[in-house]
Amino acid sequence: MTLCPIALAAGCKKCPMFSFCPAKGVIGDYKKDSDQKDSQGKQNQ
């Protein structure tokens, strides 16, 4: 669930604090590349 107002408006990767944000995976919309590939692979099956 995305709770961060910046992540809701623009996305984590566009946030100026992205590189050092400790909560981007918890309250933001950021997912590691491997997580995105896994979820896409499950959807295609």
mmCIF file of the N, C-alpha and C atoms, coordinates in Angstrom:
data_MODEL
# 
_entry.id   MODEL 
# 
loop_
_atom_site.group_PDB 
_atom_site.id 
_atom_site.type_symbol 
_atom_site.label_atom_id 
_atom_site.label_alt_id 
_atom_site.label_comp_id 
_atom_site.label_asym_id 
_atom_site.label_entity_id 
_atom_site.label_seq_id 
_atom_site.pdbx_PDB_ins_code 
_atom_site.Cartn_x 
_atom_site.Cartn_y 
_atom_site.Cartn_z 
_atom_site.occupancy 
_atom_site.B_iso_or_equiv 
_atom_site.pdbx_formal_charge 
_atom_site.auth_seq_id 
_atom_site.auth_comp_id 
_atom_site.auth_asym_id 
_atom_site.auth_atom_id 
_atom_site.pdbx_PDB_model_num 
ATOM 1   N N  . MET A 1 1  ? 0.844  -1.178  0.000   1.00 0.00 ? 1  MET A N  1 
ATOM 2   C CA . MET A 1 1  ? 0.000  0.000   0.000   1.00 0.00 ? 1  MET A CA 1 
ATOM 3   C C  . MET A 1 1  ? 0.890  1.242   0.000   1.00 0.00 ? 1  MET A C  1 
ATOM 4   N N  . THR A 1 2  ? 0.616  2.123   -0.905  1.00 0.00 ? 2  THR A N  1 
ATOM 5   C CA . THR A 1 2  ? 1.409  3.338   -1.027  1.00 0.00 ? 2  THR A CA 1 
ATOM 6   C C  . THR A 1 2  ? 0.832  4.427   -0.131  1.00 0.00 ? 2  THR A C  1 
ATOM 7   N N  . LEU A 1 3  ? 1.635  4.892   0.808   1.00 0.00 ? 3  LEU A N  1 
ATOM 8   C CA . LEU A 1 3  ? 1.207  5.934   1.738   1.00 0.00 ? 3  LEU A CA 1 
ATOM 9   C C  . LEU A 1 3  ? 1.939  7.255   1.539   1.00 0.00 ? 3  LEU A C  1 
ATOM 10  N N  . CYS A 1 4  ? 3.095  7.206   0.928   1.00 0.00 ? 4  CYS A N  1 
ATOM 11  C CA . CYS A 1 4  ? 3.903  8.406   0.735   1.00 0.00 ? 4  CYS A CA 1 
ATOM 12  C C  . CYS A 1 4  ? 3.219  9.331   -0.273  1.00 0.00 ? 4  CYS A C  1 
ATOM 13  N N  . PRO A 1 5  ? 3.022  10.603  0.073   1.00 0.00 ? 5  PRO A N  1 
ATOM 14  C CA . PRO A 1 5  ? 2.339  11.527  -0.842  1.00 0.00 ? 5  PRO A CA 1 
ATOM 15  C C  . PRO A 1 5  ? 3.110  11.779  -2.137  1.00 0.00 ? 5  PRO A C  1 
ATOM 16  N N  . ILE A 1 6  ? 4.426  11.732  -2.093  1.00 0.00 ? 6  ILE A N  1 
ATOM 17  C CA . ILE A 1 6  ? 5.215  11.921  -3.308  1.00 0.00 ? 6  ILE A CA 1 
ATOM 18  C C  . ILE A 1 6  ? 5.088  10.699  -4.210  1.00 0.00 ? 6  ILE A C  1 
ATOM 19  N N  . ALA A 1 7  ? 5.114  9.518   -3.617  1.00 0.00 ? 7  ALA A N  1 
ATOM 20  C CA . ALA A 1 7  ? 4.956  8.292   -4.400  1.00 0.00 ? 7  ALA A CA 1 
ATOM 21  C C  . ALA A 1 7  ? 3.573  8.227   -5.031  1.00 0.00 ? 7  ALA A C  1 
ATOM 22  N N  . LEU A 1 8  ? 2.573  8.716   -4.328  1.00 0.00 ? 8  LEU A N  1 
ATOM 23  C CA . LEU A 1 8  ? 1.214  8.741   -4.881  1.00 0.00 ? 8  LEU A CA 1 
ATOM 24  C C  . LEU A 1 8  ? 1.111  9.702   -6.054  1.00 0.00 ? 8  LEU A C  1 
ATOM 25  N N  . ALA A 1 9  ? 1.770  10.854  -5.943  1.00 0.00 ? 9  ALA A N  1 
ATOM 26  C CA . ALA A 1 9  ? 1.662  11.884  -6.970  1.00 0.00 ? 9  ALA A CA 1 
ATOM 27  C C  . ALA A 1 9  ? 2.563  11.622  -8.178  1.00 0.00 ? 9  ALA A C  1 
ATOM 28  N N  . ALA A 1 10 ? 3.810  11.239  -7.930  1.00 0.00 ? 10 ALA A N  1 
ATOM 29  C CA . ALA A 1 10 ? 4.773  11.158  -9.032  1.00 0.00 ? 10 ALA A CA 1 
ATOM 30  C C  . ALA A 1 10 ? 5.483  9.819   -9.130  1.00 0.00 ? 10 ALA A C  1 
ATOM 31  N N  . GLY A 1 11 ? 5.515  9.063   -8.059  1.00 0.00 ? 11 GLY A N  1 
ATOM 32  C CA . GLY A 1 11 ? 6.250  7.800   -8.051  1.00 0.00 ? 11 GLY A CA 1 
ATOM 33  C C  . GLY A 1 11 ? 7.567  7.947   -7.322  1.00 0.00 ? 11 GLY A C  1 
ATOM 34  N N  . CYS A 1 12 ? 8.018  6.872   -6.732  1.00 0.00 ? 12 CYS A N  1 
ATOM 35  C CA . CYS A 1 12 ? 9.257  6.908   -5.947  1.00 0.00 ? 12 CYS A CA 1 
ATOM 36  C C  . CYS A 1 12 ? 10.464 7.331   -6.765  1.00 0.00 ? 12 CYS A C  1 
ATOM 37  N N  . LYS A 1 13 ? 10.592 6.818   -7.974  1.00 0.00 ? 13 LYS A N  1 
ATOM 38  C CA . LYS A 1 13 ? 11.796 7.088   -8.759  1.00 0.00 ? 13 LYS A CA 1 
ATOM 39  C C  . LYS A 1 13 ? 11.928 8.548   -9.160  1.00 0.00 ? 13 LYS A C  1 
ATOM 40  N N  . LYS A 1 14 ? 10.862 9.327   -9.117  1.00 0.00 ? 14 LYS A N  1 
ATOM 41  C CA . LYS A 1 14 ? 10.921 10.753  -9.455  1.00 0.00 ? 14 LYS A CA 1 
ATOM 42  C C  . LYS A 1 14 ? 11.145 11.626  -8.227  1.00 0.00 ? 14 LYS A C  1 
ATOM 43  N N  . CYS A 1 15 ? 11.140 11.024  -7.065  1.00 0.00 ? 15 CYS A N  1 
ATOM 44  C CA . CYS A 1 15 ? 11.324 11.768  -5.816  1.00 0.00 ? 15 CYS A CA 1 
ATOM 45  C C  . CYS A 1 15 ? 12.779 12.204  -5.667  1.00 0.00 ? 15 CYS A C  1 
ATOM 46  N N  . PRO A 1 16 ? 13.020 13.444  -5.214  1.00 0.00 ? 16 PRO A N  1 
ATOM 47  C CA . PRO A 1 16 ? 14.400 13.910  -5.038  1.00 0.00 ? 16 PRO A CA 1 
ATOM 48  C C  . PRO A 1 16 ? 15.136 13.174  -3.915  1.00 0.00 ? 16 PRO A C  1 
ATOM 49  N N  . MET A 1 17 ? 14.429 12.522  -3.026  1.00 0.00 ? 17 MET A N  1 
ATOM 50  C CA . MET A 1 17 ? 15.056 11.798  -1.915  1.00 0.00 ? 17 MET A CA 1 
ATOM 51  C C  . MET A 1 17 ? 15.138 10.292  -2.178  1.00 0.00 ? 17 MET A C  1 
ATOM 52  N N  . PHE A 1 18 ? 14.888 9.848   -3.401  1.00 0.00 ? 18 PHE A N  1 
ATOM 53  C CA . PHE A 1 18 ? 14.824 8.426   -3.738  1.00 0.00 ? 18 PHE A CA 1 
ATOM 54  C C  . PHE A 1 18 ? 16.078 7.655   -3.336  1.00 0.00 ? 18 PHE A C  1 
ATOM 55  N N  . SER A 1 19 ? 17.243 8.201   -3.607  1.00 0.00 ? 19 SER A N  1 
ATOM 56  C CA . SER A 1 19 ? 18.488 7.462   -3.385  1.00 0.00 ? 19 SER A CA 1 
ATOM 57  C C  . SER A 1 19 ? 18.748 7.146   -1.918  1.00 0.00 ? 19 SER A C  1 
ATOM 58  N N  . PHE A 1 20 ? 18.243 7.953   -0.995  1.00 0.00 ? 20 PHE A N  1 
ATOM 59  C CA . PHE A 1 20 ? 18.518 7.686   0.415   1.00 0.00 ? 20 PHE A CA 1 
ATOM 60  C C  . PHE A 1 20 ? 17.260 7.507   1.271   1.00 0.00 ? 20 PHE A C  1 
ATOM 61  N N  . CYS A 1 21 ? 16.126 7.311   0.640   1.00 0.00 ? 21 CYS A N  1 
ATOM 62  C CA . CYS A 1 21 ? 14.879 7.120   1.383   1.00 0.00 ? 21 CYS A CA 1 
ATOM 63  C C  . CYS A 1 21 ? 14.847 5.734   2.020   1.00 0.00 ? 21 CYS A C  1 
ATOM 64  N N  . PRO A 1 22 ? 14.734 5.657   3.346   1.00 0.00 ? 22 PRO A N  1 
ATOM 65  C CA . PRO A 1 22 ? 14.724 4.347   4.000   1.00 0.00 ? 22 PRO A CA 1 
ATOM 66  C C  . PRO A 1 22 ? 13.367 3.646   3.910   1.00 0.00 ? 22 PRO A C  1 
ATOM 67  N N  . ALA A 1 23 ? 12.332 4.351   3.519   1.00 0.00 ? 23 ALA A N  1 
ATOM 68  C CA . ALA A 1 23 ? 10.991 3.787   3.543   1.00 0.00 ? 23 ALA A CA 1 
ATOM 69  C C  . ALA A 1 23 ? 10.387 3.578   2.157   1.00 0.00 ? 23 ALA A C  1 
ATOM 70  N N  . LYS A 1 24 ? 11.184 3.691   1.104   1.00 0.00 ? 24 LYS A N  1 
ATOM 71  C CA . LYS A 1 24 ? 10.629 3.619   -0.243  1.00 0.00 ? 24 LYS A CA 1 
ATOM 72  C C  . LYS A 1 24 ? 9.969  2.274   -0.538  1.00 0.00 ? 24 LYS A C  1 
ATOM 73  N N  . GLY A 1 25 ? 10.444 1.214   0.058   1.00 0.00 ? 25 GLY A N  1 
ATOM 74  C CA . GLY A 1 25 ? 9.832  -0.092  -0.138  1.00 0.00 ? 25 GLY A CA 1 
ATOM 75  C C  . GLY A 1 25 ? 8.701  -0.381  0.828   1.00 0.00 ? 25 GLY A C  1 
ATOM 76  N N  . VAL A 1 26 ? 8.604  0.422   1.895   1.00 0.00 ? 26 VAL A N  1 
ATOM 77  C CA . VAL A 1 26 ? 7.588  0.193   2.919   1.00 0.00 ? 26 VAL A CA 1 
ATOM 78  C C  . VAL A 1 26 ? 6.345  1.045   2.676   1.00 0.00 ? 26 VAL A C  1 
ATOM 79  N N  . ILE A 1 27 ? 6.541  2.363   2.519   1.00 0.00 ? 27 ILE A N  1 
ATOM 80  C CA . ILE A 1 27 ? 5.375  3.242   2.328   1.00 0.00 ? 27 ILE A CA 1 
ATOM 81  C C  . ILE A 1 27 ? 5.293  3.805   0.916   1.00 0.00 ? 27 ILE A C  1 
ATOM 82  N N  . GLY A 1 28 ? 6.319  3.548   0.106   1.00 0.00 ? 28 GLY A N  1 
ATOM 83  C CA . GLY A 1 28 ? 6.326  4.047   -1.274  1.00 0.00 ? 28 GLY A CA 1 
ATOM 84  C C  . GLY A 1 28 ? 5.916  2.959   -2.255  1.00 0.00 ? 28 GLY A C  1 
ATOM 85  N N  . ASP A 1 29 ? 6.101  3.237   -3.533  1.00 0.00 ? 29 ASP A N  1 
ATOM 86  C CA . ASP A 1 29 ? 5.708  2.279   -4.565  1.00 0.00 ? 29 ASP A CA 1 
ATOM 87  C C  . ASP A 1 29 ? 6.905  1.569   -5.183  1.00 0.00 ? 29 ASP A C  1 
ATOM 88  N N  . TYR A 1 30 ? 8.094  1.738   -4.586  1.00 0.00 ? 30 TYR A N  1 
ATOM 89  C CA . TYR A 1 30 ? 9.304  1.156   -5.149  1.00 0.00 ? 30 TYR A CA 1 
ATOM 90  C C  . TYR A 1 30 ? 9.346  -0.348  -4.920  1.00 0.00 ? 30 TYR A C  1 
ATOM 91  N N  . LYS A 1 31 ? 9.674  -1.078  -5.982  1.00 0.00 ? 31 LYS A N  1 
ATOM 92  C CA . LYS A 1 31 ? 9.904  -2.518  -5.892  1.00 0.00 ? 31 LYS A CA 1 
ATOM 93  C C  . LYS A 1 31 ? 11.206 -2.815  -6.603  1.00 0.00 ? 31 LYS A C  1 
ATOM 94  N N  . LYS A 1 32 ? 11.969 -3.753  -6.071  1.00 0.00 ? 32 LYS A N  1 
ATOM 95  C CA . LYS A 1 32 ? 13.220 -4.138  -6.710  1.00 0.00 ? 32 LYS A CA 1 
ATOM 96  C C  . LYS A 1 32 ? 12.917 -4.731  -8.072  1.00 0.00 ? 32 LYS A C  1 
ATOM 97  N N  . ASP A 1 33 ? 13.882 -4.674  -8.975  1.00 0.00 ? 33 ASP A N  1 
ATOM 98  C CA . ASP A 1 33 ? 13.704 -5.209  -10.328 1.00 0.00 ? 33 ASP A CA 1 
ATOM 99  C C  . ASP A 1 33 ? 13.318 -6.681  -10.309 1.00 0.00 ? 33 ASP A C  1 
ATOM 100 N N  . SER A 1 34 ? 13.915 -7.468  -9.414  1.00 0.00 ? 34 SER A N  1 
ATOM 101 C CA . SER A 1 34 ? 13.606 -8.895  -9.352  1.00 0.00 ? 34 SER A CA 1 
ATOM 102 C C  . SER A 1 34 ? 12.159 -9.115  -8.909  1.00 0.00 ? 34 SER A C  1 
ATOM 103 N N  . ASP A 1 35 ? 11.648 -8.255  -8.018  1.00 0.00 ? 35 ASP A N  1 
ATOM 104 C CA . ASP A 1 35 ? 10.252 -8.357  -7.583  1.00 0.00 ? 35 ASP A CA 1 
ATOM 105 C C  . ASP A 1 35 ? 9.308  -8.053  -8.734  1.00 0.00 ? 35 ASP A C  1 
ATOM 106 N N  . GLN A 1 36 ? 9.639  -7.068  -9.549  1.00 0.00 ? 36 GLN A N  1 
ATOM 107 C CA . GLN A 1 36 ? 8.787  -6.710  -10.674 1.00 0.00 ? 36 GLN A CA 1 
ATOM 108 C C  . GLN A 1 36 ? 8.784  -7.824  -11.707 1.00 0.00 ? 36 GLN A C  1 
ATOM 109 N N  . LYS A 1 37 ? 9.933  -8.433  -11.968 1.00 0.00 ? 37 LYS A N  1 
ATOM 110 C CA . LYS A 1 37 ? 10.010 -9.523  -12.936 1.00 0.00 ? 37 LYS A CA 1 
ATOM 111 C C  . LYS A 1 37 ? 9.210  -10.722 -12.457 1.00 0.00 ? 37 LYS A C  1 
ATOM 112 N N  . ASP A 1 38 ? 9.297  -11.025 -11.147 1.00 0.00 ? 38 ASP A N  1 
ATOM 113 C CA . ASP A 1 38 ? 8.548  -12.150 -10.587 1.00 0.00 ? 38 ASP A CA 1 
ATOM 114 C C  . ASP A 1 38 ? 7.056  -11.935 -10.726 1.00 0.00 ? 38 ASP A C  1 
ATOM 115 N N  . SER A 1 39 ? 6.581  -10.734 -10.422 1.00 0.00 ? 39 SER A N  1 
ATOM 116 C CA . SER A 1 39 ? 5.156  -10.468 -10.493 1.00 0.00 ? 39 SER A CA 1 
ATOM 117 C C  . SER A 1 39 ? 4.658  -10.468 -11.949 1.00 0.00 ? 39 SER A C  1 
ATOM 118 N N  . GLN A 1 40 ? 5.490  -10.007 -12.869 1.00 0.00 ? 40 GLN A N  1 
ATOM 119 C CA . GLN A 1 40 ? 5.109  -10.026 -14.278 1.00 0.00 ? 40 GLN A CA 1 
ATOM 120 C C  . GLN A 1 40 ? 5.080  -11.451 -14.802 1.00 0.00 ? 40 GLN A C  1 
ATOM 121 N N  . GLY A 1 41 ? 6.029  -12.270 -14.368 1.00 0.00 ? 41 GLY A N  1 
ATOM 122 C CA . GLY A 1 41 ? 6.088  -13.655 -14.787 1.00 0.00 ? 41 GLY A CA 1 
ATOM 123 C C  . GLY A 1 41 ? 4.884  -14.438 -14.291 1.00 0.00 ? 41 GLY A C  1 
ATOM 124 N N  . LYS A 1 42 ? 4.443  -14.153 -13.077 1.00 0.00 ? 42 LYS A N  1 
ATOM 125 C CA . LYS A 1 42 ? 3.270  -14.832 -12.521 1.00 0.00 ? 42 LYS A CA 1 
ATOM 126 C C  . LYS A 1 42 ? 2.010  -14.426 -13.265 1.00 0.00 ? 42 LYS A C  1 
ATOM 127 N N  . GLN A 1 43 ? 1.933  -13.179 -13.703 1.00 0.00 ? 43 GLN A N  1 
ATOM 128 C CA . GLN A 1 43 ? 0.754  -12.704 -14.418 1.00 0.00 ? 43 GLN A CA 1 
ATOM 129 C C  . GLN A 1 43 ? 0.674  -13.319 -15.800 1.00 0.00 ? 43 GLN A C  1 
ATOM 130 N N  . ASN A 1 44 ? 1.818  -13.586 -16.426 1.00 0.00 ? 44 ASN A N  1 
ATOM 131 C CA . ASN A 1 44 ? 1.836  -14.133 -17.788 1.00 0.00 ? 44 ASN A CA 1 
ATOM 132 C C  . ASN A 1 44 ? 1.522  -15.619 -17.825 1.00 0.00 ? 44 ASN A C  1 
ATOM 133 N N  . GLN A 1 45 ? 1.631  -16.304 -16.695 1.00 0.00 ? 45 GLN A N  1 
ATOM 134 C CA . GLN A 1 45 ? 1.408  -17.748 -16.694 1.00 0.00 ? 45 GLN A CA 1 
ATOM 135 C C  . GLN A 1 45 ? -0.019 -18.101 -16.731 1.00 0.00 ? 45 GLN A C  1 
# 
